[in-house]
């Protein structure tokens, strides 16, 4: 829907505004869950989730208009749908930009999937302190995405994306170093906490820009392109949970190593994209 109404700088601004909504989920969820547990047993959480799903369905059905112009709509046979996905998955420029976004999500998921084991199991955070820190990182991601929206009017968003990737790489490397040197533990968790907060904040400069970049030349098939981006995103990001299960569960630096692997995937994908389209810095601003 974002691609239907905007691309380039305007698309980055809209995508960054969406990140504000996405960030509210992790921010509010622990507090809402605790409140529901005070009201009843754990099954109440699932009933509330089901009810919220019904409200979302009704709101989408009655309140959310179709953004694709009627004159451009046409029905595709099943073979045509398959052909669109085949063309997209074999287009290197699309895939490279989509993989930048996907490995950015992988980086975030490496933190999310191992956060309880790290903060409650190793650093001995109380459930309340863990919920507060979890929400703080969501706030950081929202702040990063909103700054990204403002920067889109002053700088090329591909540049902003790569500066964000460089910052994430720097913070994750520092995270691995402080953990390897024994500078982090239950008595002194704050260096790692600060680095993880900075990492999640800077990820707000990666995902929105990479998503817009992948959709830039696919306005005529934005639905298929967006669906494929989502599939690649969650497939690759899902590997973060597998990776974290393979890393030492008792080592405080496992989370940083997982996040480092994710951002390295971003860089490899972006180098592939730049090799395919060296003039992209001149062509994607508007």
Beta strands, then each sheet from edge to edge (+ up, - down):
end
